[in-house]
């Protein structure tokens, strides 16, 4: 944990032990960590040299200390962590900030050199496309906007490790998926996992083009129209064109149907929710309102088509709705989905 501040594993272990007590000798810490006394003393001396520990002789009759005056033993105490490590931490932050600024300058210089000053880069090599796709997500600090289509052969969902890393560091993912993707095996489960990790997923009847936008800095989308599976891609840098892509995404996001954790595979749970729906009703409703056919919803839930139809009929009776369209309107007003 403290390796980022320059402490090795052994130094960190000894420092943590010192912090947890008023003071300790090298022999005491050697016994506790199963290290040789000489090695432990070197670690303590290194900590003291960095200002992380203080050494003071302590009278000890009958003890022949090798690191103090005869008849005394050296006791080490930890320096307060906020004082000892706070300055180093601030310096590392300053260094990272400076490195980030240098990286941005280098990125701009690279872009200008690679594209002749153009706001668009063209990438055709599949390996390069995969690499830049990962880099785009790794560069995001706040948000990733994405639109997904059923076909994906260059970077498959299960290989997108940068997404998990981005979520862990707090990047918000907002993704619009084409409705028929939910009918693919395992897709609802993947959407559920994304929702559980804090991502937002919405469904649109049709997604005309797949793309991904990192913050308001960079976008990636196919080079050729109608060639969803082709690797050739373009990168769009910060520009009016990028702002247009962002505006299009936000408009599509407003019109898309947001998925909720209710859209899950059936497991026989019938617990009644505060809104009066049991879990299965909520799942059926969420899938049908997302645009799946009764058969597709049944396949995702592991039940029969007739079960889905029966559940929808019961929901219409409960809501007093005369059509599925009216059921959707009432469900939205009541917070059912």
Backbone torsions as a table, in degrees:
resi	resn	phi	psi	omega
1	UNK	NA	-43.5	-177.7
2	UNK	-91.0	7.5	-180.0
3	UNK	-63.9	-28.7	179.2
4	UNK	-66.8	-17.7	177.8
5	UNK	-99.0	9.7	173.7
6	UNK	97.9	4.2	179.3
7	UNK	-91.1	133.7	173.5
8	UNK	-77.9	166.6	-178.6
9	UNK	-56.2	-42.5	-179.1
10	UNK	-67.7	-42.4	178.7
11	UNK	-63.8	-40.6	179.7
12	UNK	-64.1	-41.1	179.7
13	UNK	-61.3	-46.1	-179.4
14	UNK	-65.8	-41.4	-179.6
15	UNK	-63.8	-42.1	179.2
16	UNK	-62.4	-37.6	177.6
17	UNK	-66.1	-40.0	178.3
18	UNK	-64.5	-40.1	-179.3
19	UNK	-61.7	-31.3	-174.4
20	UNK	-83.3	1.2	-179.8
21	UNK	-144.6	167.2	-177.2
22	UNK	-70.9	-29.4	-179.0
23	UNK	176.7	158.9	-179.9
24	UNK	-157.2	153.9	176.6
25	UNK	-93.3	167.5	178.2
26	UNK	-62.8	-39.4	-179.7
27	UNK	-64.9	-40.4	179.8
28	UNK	-63.2	-44.2	-179.5
29	UNK	-71.5	-31.2	177.3
30	UNK	-64.0	-43.1	178.3
31	UNK	-62.8	-40.5	-175.1
32	UNK	-72.4	-32.4	-177.4
33	UNK	-101.3	0.1	-179.3
34	UNK	60.3	35.8	175.3
35	UNK	-107.1	162.0	175.1
36	UNK	-69.4	143.2	179.4
37	UNK	-55.1	-38.2	-179.9
38	UNK	-64.8	-40.8	178.1
39	UNK	-65.6	-41.7	-179.9
40	UNK	-64.1	-40.3	179.2
41	UNK	-64.1	-38.2	177.6
42	UNK	-63.6	-41.1	178.7
43	UNK	-64.6	-42.5	178.6
44	UNK	-65.2	-39.5	178.4
45	UNK	-64.4	-39.3	178.0
46	UNK	-65.2	-39.4	177.4
47	UNK	-64.7	-40.9	178.9
48	UNK	-64.5	-38.0	-179.8
49	UNK	-65.9	-26.8	179.7
50	UNK	-93.3	3.3	178.2
51	UNK	81.5	12.6	-179.6
52	UNK	-91.9	-11.1	179.7
53	UNK	-147.9	157.1	176.7
54	UNK	-123.3	141.1	-179.1
55	UNK	-113.5	136.3	178.7
56	UNK	-144.2	136.5	177.5
57	UNK	-70.8	143.6	-179.9
58	UNK	-132.2	131.0	-178.3
59	UNK	-61.1	134.5	179.5
60	UNK	-148.4	90.5	-178.1
61	UNK	-58.0	133.8	177.3
62	UNK	84.5	-4.0	178.9
63	UNK	-101.4	138.2	179.1
64	UNK	-109.1	81.9	-177.6
65	UNK	-71.1	138.3	179.4
66	UNK	-92.8	-10.0	-175.7
67	UNK	-112.9	13.7	176.5
68	UNK	-148.8	-163.9	178.0
69	UNK	-70.1	153.9	176.8
70	UNK	-54.6	135.2	179.9
71	UNK	84.8	1.9	177.8
72	UNK	-126.3	163.6	176.8
73	UNK	-133.7	143.6	-178.4
74	UNK	-84.7	127.5	177.5
75	UNK	-106.9	130.6	-179.8
76	UNK	-104.1	138.9	174.6
77	UNK	-126.7	150.1	-178.4
78	UNK	-80.5	140.8	170.8
79	UNK	-75.5	149.1	179.4
80	UNK	-55.0	128.0	-176.4
81	UNK	-55.0	-42.8	-177.9
82	UNK	-62.5	-33.5	179.7
83	UNK	-81.1	-45.9	-173.8
84	UNK	-70.8	-37.7	-174.7
85	UNK	-108.1	-13.7	-177.8
86	UNK	-60.8	-43.1	179.7
87	UNK	-63.8	-42.3	178.4
88	UNK	-63.4	-40.9	179.4
89	UNK	-63.2	-43.6	178.1
90	UNK	-62.8	-39.4	179.4
91	UNK	-64.7	-40.6	178.4
92	UNK	-63.6	-39.9	177.3
93	UNK	-62.0	-43.5	178.4
94	UNK	-62.9	-40.8	179.4
95	UNK	-64.5	-41.8	179.0
96	UNK	-65.2	-38.5	178.0
97	UNK	-63.0	-44.1	179.5
98	UNK	-64.8	-39.5	179.0
99	UNK	-66.1	-37.3	178.4
100	UNK	-64.1	-42.5	178.2
101	UNK	-64.3	-40.3	177.9
102	UNK	-65.4	-38.3	179.1
103	UNK	-64.4	-42.2	178.7
104	UNK	-61.9	-41.0	178.8
105	UNK	-65.1	-42.5	178.7
106	UNK	-65.6	-38.4	178.8
107	UNK	-62.4	-44.1	178.9
108	UNK	-64.8	-40.0	178.7
109	UNK	-64.4	-42.2	178.9
110	UNK	-63.1	-45.1	-178.7
111	UNK	-60.4	-44.0	-179.7
112	UNK	-63.5	-39.2	-179.1
113	UNK	-71.5	-40.4	-175.5
114	UNK	-74.8	-32.7	-173.7
115	UNK	-112.0	5.8	-178.8
116	UNK	64.5	29.2	179.6
117	UNK	88.4	1.0	-178.9
118	UNK	-74.6	153.2	177.2
119	UNK	-83.2	-4.0	-176.3
120	UNK	-122.8	134.0	172.9
121	UNK	-113.4	141.8	177.4
122	UNK	-108.5	129.4	179.2
123	UNK	-126.9	126.0	-176.9
124	UNK	-115.4	-24.6	-178.5
125	UNK	-72.9	126.7	-177.3
126	UNK	-56.3	-41.7	180.0
127	UNK	-64.7	-39.6	178.3
128	UNK	-66.9	-36.8	178.1
129	UNK	-63.2	-46.0	179.0
130	UNK	-60.9	-42.1	-178.9
131	UNK	-63.0	-45.6	-178.6
132	UNK	-70.5	-30.8	176.5
133	UNK	-61.7	-43.4	177.6
134	UNK	-68.3	-43.0	-179.6
135	UNK	-60.6	-39.2	-179.9
136	UNK	-58.0	-44.6	179.8
137	UNK	-70.6	-37.9	-179.8
138	UNK	-66.0	-25.3	-178.7
139	UNK	-82.4	-15.8	-176.2
140	UNK	-68.2	135.8	178.2
141	UNK	-110.2	-23.9	-174.3
142	UNK	-125.5	-50.3	-169.8
143	UNK	-152.6	143.9	171.2
144	UNK	-117.4	125.1	172.2
145	UNK	-105.6	133.8	-177.6
146	UNK	-143.8	148.4	171.8
147	UNK	-123.8	130.6	-174.2
148	UNK	-116.8	143.2	175.8
149	UNK	-119.8	163.0	-175.5
150	UNK	-58.4	-41.1	-176.3
151	UNK	-83.0	131.3	175.6
152	UNK	-153.8	105.7	-176.0
153	UNK	-117.5	-20.1	-177.8
154	UNK	-77.0	-50.7	176.2
155	UNK	-129.0	107.0	-179.5
156	UNK	-77.3	154.7	-175.6
157	UNK	-57.5	-41.7	-176.3
158	UNK	-69.4	-15.5	179.9
159	UNK	-98.1	0.3	-176.3
160	UNK	-84.9	72.7	-178.6
161	UNK	-68.9	-23.6	-179.5
162	UNK	-65.6	-26.7	179.8
163	UNK	-65.9	-48.4	179.3
164	UNK	-60.8	-41.1	179.5
165	UNK	-64.5	-39.2	179.0
166	UNK	-64.8	-42.3	178.7
167	UNK	-62.2	-40.8	-179.0
168	UNK	-63.9	-31.6	-179.5
169	UNK	-92.5	9.0	171.1
170	UNK	97.5	11.9	177.8
171	UNK	-77.1	130.2	178.4
172	UNK	-83.2	125.8	175.5
173	UNK	-103.7	124.8	171.7
174	UNK	-119.5	119.7	-173.0
175	UNK	-127.3	134.0	173.1
176	UNK	-106.3	123.9	-179.9
177	UNK	-112.5	148.7	176.3
178	UNK	-72.4	139.2	-171.2
179	UNK	-52.5	-44.1	-175.1
180	UNK	-68.8	-9.6	175.3
181	UNK	-65.8	-29.5	-178.1
182	UNK	-67.4	-16.2	177.4
183	UNK	-83.4	-9.2	180.0
184	UNK	-74.4	144.2	-178.8
185	UNK	-56.3	129.0	175.8
186	UNK	81.1	-6.0	-174.7
187	UNK	-69.3	-39.2	178.2
188	UNK	-63.9	-39.6	176.8
189	UNK	-61.0	-40.3	178.0
190	UNK	-66.3	-39.9	177.9
191	UNK	-63.7	-39.8	178.2
192	UNK	-62.4	-44.6	179.7
193	UNK	-61.9	-38.8	178.4
194	UNK	-64.0	-43.3	179.0
195	UNK	-63.9	-39.8	-179.4
196	UNK	-65.3	-29.0	-179.7
197	UNK	-84.9	-0.8	177.8
198	UNK	103.8	0.2	177.7
199	UNK	-77.0	161.3	176.5
200	UNK	-114.1	132.1	-178.3
201	UNK	-130.3	132.0	175.9
202	UNK	-128.2	159.5	-175.9
203	UNK	-117.2	134.0	175.3
204	UNK	-120.7	150.1	179.6
205	UNK	-58.7	-40.7	-179.7
206	UNK	-145.1	138.1	174.4
207	UNK	-115.0	109.1	-172.6
208	UNK	-71.3	-26.8	-178.1
209	UNK	-151.8	141.0	176.4
210	UNK	-88.1	139.1	173.3
211	UNK	-160.5	168.7	177.9
212	UNK	-141.0	137.9	-179.1
213	UNK	-124.9	127.2	176.8
214	UNK	-99.5	118.4	-177.2
215	UNK	49.7	-132.7	173.5
216	UNK	-120.2	33.7	-171.6
217	UNK	-113.2	-35.2	-170.1
218	UNK	-154.0	140.1	176.6
219	UNK	-130.8	153.3	178.1
220	UNK	-133.5	130.6	-179.5
221	UNK	-152.2	165.0	-176.9
222	UNK	-62.6	148.6	178.4
223	UNK	-77.4	-41.2	-172.9
224	UNK	-104.8	135.4	178.4
225	UNK	-69.2	141.6	176.7
226	UNK	73.1	7.2	-179.2
227	UNK	-116.3	70.2	-173.0
228	UNK	-64.8	-29.9	-176.5
229	UNK	-94.1	-5.2	-179.4
230	UNK	-73.2	139.3	-178.1
231	UNK	-72.6	-27.0	-175.7
232	UNK	-55.3	127.9	-174.9
233	UNK	-137.3	165.8	173.1
234	UNK	-125.7	146.5	173.4
235	UNK	-106.9	129.4	178.7
236	UNK	-110.9	119.6	-179.1
237	UNK	-87.3	174.3	-177.3
238	UNK	-53.5	120.4	-173.7
239	UNK	-173.7	177.5	174.4
240	UNK	-62.8	-33.6	178.5
241	UNK	-63.8	-42.0	178.4
242	UNK	-64.8	-41.1	178.4
243	UNK	-62.4	-34.4	177.7
244	UNK	-66.7	-39.5	177.3
245	UNK	-63.9	-41.4	178.9
246	UNK	-63.6	-43.6	-180.0
247	UNK	-63.0	-39.7	178.1
248	UNK	-63.8	-43.1	179.4
249	UNK	-60.6	-46.6	-177.6
250	UNK	-62.5	-37.2	177.1
251	UNK	-65.2	-44.5	178.7
252	UNK	-65.4	-36.1	179.7
253	UNK	-63.4	-40.9	179.5
254	UNK	-64.0	-31.9	-176.1
255	UNK	-90.5	-13.9	-177.0
256	UNK	-79.8	159.7	179.9
257	UNK	-92.6	121.0	-178.0
258	UNK	-76.1	130.9	174.6
259	UNK	-79.3	154.1	177.2
260	UNK	-130.0	166.8	178.1
261	UNK	-60.5	-9.9	176.7
262	UNK	-67.3	-19.9	-177.1
263	UNK	-82.7	79.1	-176.2
264	UNK	-130.7	167.4	179.1
265	UNK	-77.7	147.5	-174.9
266	UNK	-68.4	138.4	176.3
267	UNK	-137.3	17.8	177.1
268	UNK	82.3	2.1	-179.4
269	UNK	-73.7	133.4	179.6
270	UNK	-129.0	27.2	-179.8
271	UNK	-62.3	135.5	-179.2
272	UNK	-81.2	131.2	-179.3
273	UNK	-89.6	163.5	179.4
274	UNK	-57.7	-26.6	-178.1
275	UNK	-83.5	5.3	176.3
276	UNK	92.8	-6.2	178.1
277	UNK	-97.5	140.6	170.2
278	UNK	-80.5	170.8	-172.6
279	UNK	-61.5	-40.8	-178.7
280	UNK	-65.5	-42.1	177.0
281	UNK	-58.8	-44.2	-178.3
282	UNK	-63.4	-37.6	-179.4
283	UNK	-69.8	-44.9	177.8
284	UNK	-59.5	-47.2	-178.0
285	UNK	-61.9	-44.3	-178.2
286	UNK	-62.3	-42.2	-179.1
287	UNK	-68.6	-43.2	-179.3
288	UNK	-66.9	-40.8	178.4
289	UNK	-69.1	-23.6	176.2
290	UNK	-75.0	-8.7	174.3
291	UNK	108.4	1.4	179.5
292	UNK	-72.3	147.0	173.1
293	UNK	-70.1	164.6	178.4
294	UNK	-58.4	-39.8	-179.3
295	UNK	-66.2	-43.0	-179.8
296	UNK	-66.2	-40.7	178.3
297	UNK	-63.5	-41.0	178.8
298	UNK	-61.9	-41.7	178.9
299	UNK	-62.3	-39.4	179.6
300	UNK	-70.0	-32.7	-176.1
301	UNK	-91.1	-10.3	179.9
302	UNK	73.8	29.6	178.5
303	UNK	-126.6	178.4	-179.8
304	UNK	-84.3	161.3	176.9
305	UNK	-61.5	-37.8	179.8
306	UNK	-64.6	-34.3	177.3
307	UNK	-64.2	-42.3	177.8
308	UNK	-61.9	-46.7	-178.9
309	UNK	-62.9	-39.7	179.1
310	UNK	-64.1	-43.2	180.0
311	UNK	-63.2	-41.2	179.2
312	UNK	-64.6	-41.3	178.2
313	UNK	-61.0	-41.3	178.9
314	UNK	-66.0	-37.2	178.4
315	UNK	-66.6	-37.9	179.0
316	UNK	-64.6	-38.8	176.8
317	UNK	-65.2	-43.4	-179.3
318	UNK	-63.2	-37.9	-177.9
319	UNK	-85.6	-13.9	-174.9
320	UNK	72.4	29.9	-177.6
321	UNK	-95.3	143.8	179.7
322	UNK	-99.7	-7.1	178.8
323	UNK	-151.1	165.0	178.6
324	UNK	-67.6	-32.4	177.6
325	UNK	-63.7	-43.6	178.3
326	UNK	-67.0	-35.7	176.7
327	UNK	-60.4	-42.3	178.6
328	UNK	-61.9	-41.3	179.5
329	UNK	-64.3	-44.6	-179.6
330	UNK	-67.8	-40.3	179.7
331	UNK	-60.6	-39.7	178.8
332	UNK	-65.4	-41.8	-178.9
333	UNK	-68.1	-33.1	-178.4
334	UNK	-89.6	-3.9	179.7
335	UNK	74.1	26.2	179.7
336	UNK	-75.5	-24.5	-175.7
337	UNK	-149.4	NA	NA
